[in-house]
Amino acid sequence: MTTLSASQTRIPAEMFSRVAYQRERICIKRRGSRPVYLVSEDDLAMLQRLEERYWAEEGEKALAEFKNSGEKAVDWETLKAKLGL
C-alpha cells in the first residue's frame, strides 16, 4: 500500500478529521475516472477481515469440491517440475 502524507494531497484537512474522528466515508471523484474513497483505519481493518473471511470460505468450498470429485492430489515435487521450479 502506498502511503502519502496529508500535505502531499489537495484534500482539505477537515476531510481527514471527519474520516478519522467521525468515521465518515468520503467519495472523491475526478473527471471521468473511477471514484476513490477515504475511509477510517477501523473501516479498512473491517474490509480486510471480510475479504479474508470470504477467501477462507472460498478455499473451504474448493477443498470440499476437490474431495468430492474423487480426483487424486498432485504431489509437491510433480507440481514443481510441471511449473519448472
Distance bins in CASP14 RR format, pairs under 12 A and 6 or more apart:
PFRMAT RR
TARGET T0000
AUTHOR 0000-0000-0000
RMODE 2
METHOD distances of the structure
MODEL  1
1 41 0 0 0 0 0 1 0 0 0 0 0
1 44 0 0 0 0 1 0 0 0 0 0 0
1 48 0 0 0 0 0 1 0 0 0 0 0
2 8 0 0 0 0 0 1 0 0 0 0 0
2 9 0 0 0 0 0 1 0 0 0 0 0
3 9 0 0 0 0 0 1 0 0 0 0 0
4 10 0 0 0 0 0 1 0 0 0 0 0
4 11 0 0 0 0 1 0 0 0 0 0 0
4 16 0 0 0 0 0 1 0 0 0 0 0
4 36 0 0 0 0 0 1 0 0 0 0 0
4 38 0 0 0 0 0 1 0 0 0 0 0
5 11 0 0 0 0 0 1 0 0 0 0 0
5 13 0 0 0 0 0 1 0 0 0 0 0
5 16 0 0 0 0 0 1 0 0 0 0 0
6 12 0 0 0 0 1 0 0 0 0 0 0
6 13 1 0 0 1 0 0 0 0 0 0 0
6 14 0 0 0 0 0 1 0 0 0 0 0
6 15 0 0 0 0 1 0 0 0 0 0 0
6 16 1 0 1 0 0 0 0 0 0 0 0
6 17 0 0 0 0 1 0 0 0 0 0 0
6 19 0 0 0 0 0 1 0 0 0 0 0
6 20 0 0 0 0 0 1 0 0 0 0 0
6 38 0 0 0 0 0 1 0 0 0 0 0
7 13 0 0 0 0 1 0 0 0 0 0 0
7 16 0 0 0 0 0 1 0 0 0 0 0
9 15 0 0 0 0 1 0 0 0 0 0 0
9 16 0 0 0 0 1 0 0 0 0 0 0
9 26 0 0 0 0 0 1 0 0 0 0 0
9 28 0 0 0 0 1 0 0 0 0 0 0
9 36 0 0 0 0 0 1 0 0 0 0 0
9 38 0 0 0 0 1 0 0 0 0 0 0
10 28 0 0 0 0 0 1 0 0 0 0 0
10 30 0 0 0 0 0 1 0 0 0 0 0
11 17 0 0 0 0 0 1 0 0 0 0 0
11 18 0 0 0 0 0 1 0 0 0 0 0
11 19 0 0 0 0 1 0 0 0 0 0 0
11 26 0 0 0 0 1 0 0 0 0 0 0
11 27 0 0 0 0 0 1 0 0 0 0 0
11 28 1 0 0 1 0 0 0 0 0 0 0
11 30 0 0 0 0 0 1 0 0 0 0 0
11 36 0 0 0 0 0 1 0 0 0 0 0
11 37 0 0 0 0 0 1 0 0 0 0 0
11 38 1 0 0 1 0 0 0 0 0 0 0
12 18 0 0 0 0 1 0 0 0 0 0 0
12 19 0 0 0 0 0 1 0 0 0 0 0
12 26 0 0 0 0 0 1 0 0 0 0 0
12 28 0 0 0 0 0 1 0 0 0 0 0
12 38 0 0 0 0 0 1 0 0 0 0 0
13 19 0 0 0 0 0 1 0 0 0 0 0
13 20 0 0 0 0 0 1 0 0 0 0 0
13 21 0 0 0 0 0 1 0 0 0 0 0
14 20 0 0 0 0 0 1 0 0 0 0 0
14 21 0 0 0 0 0 1 0 0 0 0 0
14 22 0 0 0 0 0 1 0 0 0 0 0
14 24 0 0 0 0 0 1 0 0 0 0 0
14 26 0 0 0 0 0 1 0 0 0 0 0
14 38 0 0 0 0 0 1 0 0 0 0 0
15 21 0 0 0 0 0 1 0 0 0 0 0
15 22 0 0 0 0 0 1 0 0 0 0 0
15 24 0 0 0 0 1 0 0 0 0 0 0
15 25 0 0 0 0 0 1 0 0 0 0 0
15 26 1 0 1 0 0 0 0 0 0 0 0
15 27 0 0 0 0 0 1 0 0 0 0 0
15 28 0 0 0 0 1 0 0 0 0 0 0
15 37 0 0 0 0 0 1 0 0 0 0 0
15 38 1 0 0 1 0 0 0 0 0 0 0
15 39 0 0 0 0 0 1 0 0 0 0 0
15 40 0 0 0 0 0 1 0 0 0 0 0
16 22 0 0 0 0 0 1 0 0 0 0 0
16 24 0 0 0 0 0 1 0 0 0 0 0
16 26 0 0 0 0 1 0 0 0 0 0 0
16 38 1 0 0 1 0 0 0 0 0 0 0
16 39 0 0 0 0 0 1 0 0 0 0 0
16 40 0 0 0 0 0 1 0 0 0 0 0
16 41 0 0 0 0 0 1 0 0 0 0 0
17 23 0 0 0 0 0 1 0 0 0 0 0
17 24 0 0 0 0 1 0 0 0 0 0 0
17 26 0 0 0 0 0 1 0 0 0 0 0
17 38 0 0 0 0 0 1 0 0 0 0 0
17 40 0 0 0 0 0 1 0 0 0 0 0
18 24 1 0 1 0 0 0 0 0 0 0 0
18 25 0 0 0 0 1 0 0 0 0 0 0
18 26 1 0 0 1 0 0 0 0 0 0 0
18 38 0 0 0 0 1 0 0 0 0 0 0
18 39 0 0 0 0 0 1 0 0 0 0 0
18 40 0 0 0 0 1 0 0 0 0 0 0
19 25 1 0 0 1 0 0 0 0 0 0 0
19 26 1 0 1 0 0 0 0 0 0 0 0
19 27 0 0 0 0 0 1 0 0 0 0 0
19 28 0 0 0 0 0 1 0 0 0 0 0
19 37 0 0 0 0 1 0 0 0 0 0 0
19 38 1 0 1 0 0 0 0 0 0 0 0
19 39 1 0 0 1 0 0 0 0 0 0 0
19 40 1 0 1 0 0 0 0 0 0 0 0
19 41 0 0 0 0 1 0 0 0 0 0 0
19 42 0 0 0 0 0 1 0 0 0 0 0
19 43 0 0 0 0 1 0 0 0 0 0 0
19 44 0 0 0 0 0 1 0 0 0 0 0
20 26 0 0 0 0 0 1 0 0 0 0 0
20 38 0 0 0 0 1 0 0 0 0 0 0
20 39 0 0 0 0 0 1 0 0 0 0 0
20 40 1 0 0 1 0 0 0 0 0 0 0
20 41 1 0 0 1 0 0 0 0 0 0 0
20 42 0 0 0 0 1 0 0 0 0 0 0
20 43 0 0 0 0 0 1 0 0 0 0 0
20 44 0 0 0 0 0 1 0 0 0 0 0
21 40 0 0 0 0 1 0 0 0 0 0 0
21 41 0 0 0 0 0 1 0 0 0 0 0
21 42 0 0 0 0 0 1 0 0 0 0 0
22 38 0 0 0 0 0 1 0 0 0 0 0
22 40 0 0 0 0 1 0 0 0 0 0 0
22 42 0 0 0 0 0 1 0 0 0 0 0
22 43 0 0 0 0 0 1 0 0 0 0 0
23 38 0 0 0 0 0 1 0 0 0 0 0
23 39 0 0 0 0 1 0 0 0 0 0 0
23 40 1 0 1 0 0 0 0 0 0 0 0
23 41 0 0 0 0 1 0 0 0 0 0 0
23 42 1 0 0 1 0 0 0 0 0 0 0
23 43 1 0 0 1 0 0 0 0 0 0 0
23 44 0 0 0 0 0 1 0 0 0 0 0
23 46 0 0 0 0 0 1 0 0 0 0 0
24 37 0 0 0 0 0 1 0 0 0 0 0
24 38 0 0 0 0 1 0 0 0 0 0 0
24 39 0 0 0 0 1 0 0 0 0 0 0
24 40 0 0 0 0 1 0 0 0 0 0 0
24 43 0 0 0 0 0 1 0 0 0 0 0
25 35 0 0 0 0 0 1 0 0 0 0 0
25 36 0 0 0 0 0 1 0 0 0 0 0
25 37 1 0 1 0 0 0 0 0 0 0 0
25 38 1 0 0 1 0 0 0 0 0 0 0
25 39 1 0 1 0 0 0 0 0 0 0 0
25 40 1 0 0 1 0 0 0 0 0 0 0
25 42 0 0 0 0 0 1 0 0 0 0 0
25 43 1 0 0 1 0 0 0 0 0 0 0
25 44 0 0 0 0 0 1 0 0 0 0 0
25 46 0 0 0 0 0 1 0 0 0 0 0
25 47 0 0 0 0 0 1 0 0 0 0 0
26 35 0 0 0 0 1 0 0 0 0 0 0
26 36 0 0 0 0 1 0 0 0 0 0 0
26 37 1 0 0 1 0 0 0 0 0 0 0
26 38 1 0 1 0 0 0 0 0 0 0 0
26 39 0 0 0 0 1 0 0 0 0 0 0
26 40 0 0 0 0 0 1 0 0 0 0 0
26 43 0 0 0 0 0 1 0 0 0 0 0
27 34 0 0 0 0 0 1 0 0 0 0 0
27 35 1 0 1 0 0 0 0 0 0 0 0
27 36 1 0 0 1 0 0 0 0 0 0 0
27 37 1 0 1 0 0 0 0 0 0 0 0
27 38 0 0 0 0 1 0 0 0 0 0 0
27 39 0 0 0 0 0 1 0 0 0 0 0
28 34 0 0 0 0 0 1 0 0 0 0 0
28 35 1 0 0 1 0 0 0 0 0 0 0
28 36 1 0 1 0 0 0 0 0 0 0 0
28 37 1 0 0 1 0 0 0 0 0 0 0
28 38 1 0 0 1 0 0 0 0 0 0 0
28 39 0 0 0 0 0 1 0 0 0 0 0
29 35 1 0 1 0 0 0 0 0 0 0 0
29 36 0 0 0 0 1 0 0 0 0 0 0
29 37 0 0 0 0 0 1 0 0 0 0 0
30 36 1 0 0 1 0 0 0 0 0 0 0
37 43 0 0 0 0 1 0 0 0 0 0 0
37 44 0 0 0 0 0 1 0 0 0 0 0
37 47 0 0 0 0 0 1 0 0 0 0 0
38 44 0 0 0 0 0 1 0 0 0 0 0
39 45 0 0 0 0 1 0 0 0 0 0 0
39 46 0 0 0 0 1 0 0 0 0 0 0
39 47 1 0 0 1 0 0 0 0 0 0 0
39 48 0 0 0 0 0 1 0 0 0 0 0
40 46 0 0 0 0 1 0 0 0 0 0 0
40 47 0 0 0 0 0 1 0 0 0 0 0
41 47 0 0 0 0 0 1 0 0 0 0 0
41 48 0 0 0 0 0 1 0 0 0 0 0
42 48 0 0 0 0 0 1 0 0 0 0 0
42 49 0 0 0 0 0 1 0 0 0 0 0
43 49 0 0 0 0 0 1 0 0 0 0 0
43 50 0 0 0 0 0 1 0 0 0 0 0
44 50 0 0 0 0 0 1 0 0 0 0 0
44 51 0 0 0 0 0 1 0 0 0 0 0
45 51 0 0 0 0 0 1 0 0 0 0 0
45 52 0 0 0 0 0 1 0 0 0 0 0
46 52 0 0 0 0 0 1 0 0 0 0 0
46 53 0 0 0 0 0 1 0 0 0 0 0
47 53 0 0 0 0 0 1 0 0 0 0 0
47 54 0 0 0 0 0 1 0 0 0 0 0
48 54 0 0 0 0 0 1 0 0 0 0 0
48 55 0 0 0 0 0 1 0 0 0 0 0
49 55 0 0 0 0 0 1 0 0 0 0 0
49 56 0 0 0 0 0 1 0 0 0 0 0
50 56 0 0 0 0 0 1 0 0 0 0 0
50 57 0 0 0 0 0 1 0 0 0 0 0
51 57 0 0 0 0 0 1 0 0 0 0 0
51 58 0 0 0 0 0 1 0 0 0 0 0
52 58 0 0 0 0 0 1 0 0 0 0 0
52 59 0 0 0 0 0 1 0 0 0 0 0
53 59 0 0 0 0 0 1 0 0 0 0 0
53 60 0 0 0 0 0 1 0 0 0 0 0
54 60 0 0 0 0 0 1 0 0 0 0 0
54 61 0 0 0 0 0 1 0 0 0 0 0
55 61 0 0 0 0 0 1 0 0 0 0 0
55 62 0 0 0 0 0 1 0 0 0 0 0
56 62 0 0 0 0 0 1 0 0 0 0 0
56 63 0 0 0 0 0 1 0 0 0 0 0
57 63 0 0 0 0 0 1 0 0 0 0 0
57 64 0 0 0 0 0 1 0 0 0 0 0
58 64 0 0 0 0 0 1 0 0 0 0 0
58 65 0 0 0 0 0 1 0 0 0 0 0
59 65 0 0 0 0 1 0 0 0 0 0 0
59 66 0 0 0 0 1 0 0 0 0 0 0
59 67 0 0 0 0 0 1 0 0 0 0 0
60 66 0 0 0 0 0 1 0 0 0 0 0
60 67 0 0 0 0 0 1 0 0 0 0 0
61 67 0 0 0 0 0 1 0 0 0 0 0
61 68 0 0 0 0 0 1 0 0 0 0 0
62 68 0 0 0 0 0 1 0 0 0 0 0
62 69 0 0 0 0 0 1 0 0 0 0 0
63 69 0 0 0 0 0 1 0 0 0 0 0
63 71 0 0 0 0 0 1 0 0 0 0 0
63 73 0 0 0 0 0 1 0 0 0 0 0
64 70 0 0 0 0 0 1 0 0 0 0 0
65 71 0 0 0 0 1 0 0 0 0 0 0
66 72 0 0 0 0 0 1 0 0 0 0 0
66 73 1 0 0 1 0 0 0 0 0 0 0
66 74 0 0 0 0 0 1 0 0 0 0 0
67 73 0 0 0 0 1 0 0 0 0 0 0
72 78 0 0 0 0 0 1 0 0 0 0 0
73 79 0 0 0 0 1 0 0 0 0 0 0
74 80 0 0 0 0 0 1 0 0 0 0 0
74 81 0 0 0 0 0 1 0 0 0 0 0
74 82 1 0 0 1 0 0 0 0 0 0 0
74 83 0 0 0 0 0 1 0 0 0 0 0
75 81 0 0 0 0 1 0 0 0 0 0 0
75 82 0 0 0 0 0 1 0 0 0 0 0
76 82 0 0 0 0 0 1 0 0 0 0 0
76 83 0 0 0 0 0 1 0 0 0 0 0
76 85 0 0 0 0 1 0 0 0 0 0 0
77 83 0 0 0 0 0 1 0 0 0 0 0
77 84 0 0 0 0 0 1 0 0 0 0 0
77 85 0 0 0 0 0 1 0 0 0 0 0
78 84 0 0 0 0 0 1 0 0 0 0 0
78 85 0 0 0 0 0 1 0 0 0 0 0
79 85 0 0 0 0 1 0 0 0 0 0 0
END
